[in-house]
């Protein structure tokens, strides 16, 4: 029951965040795009639509367990395992190499 209440409180916060993000996109677009590229200004709902379109095109639609995110997690786990298996001398040598880079 407590978890449900936490999720219930999260919904209005998400709605406020999305509304502010749409407003921010509208302000930035209307400030930069007309003067830089001669494009017309956007209304609030057009800015929200642009935000959704960008999410679809560049952020994907699905969960975070697919594709590159999974690859990065596997890679970081391998690096962590490798680091944990190093001797203190090997770790110190790696640290010194990165300080010089």
ABEGO torsion letter per residue (X at the ends): XAAAAAAAAAAAAAAAAAAAAAAAAAAAAAAAAAAAAGBBBBBAAAAAAAAAAAAAAAAEABBAABEAAAAAAAAAAAAAAAAAABBAAAAAAAAAAAAAX
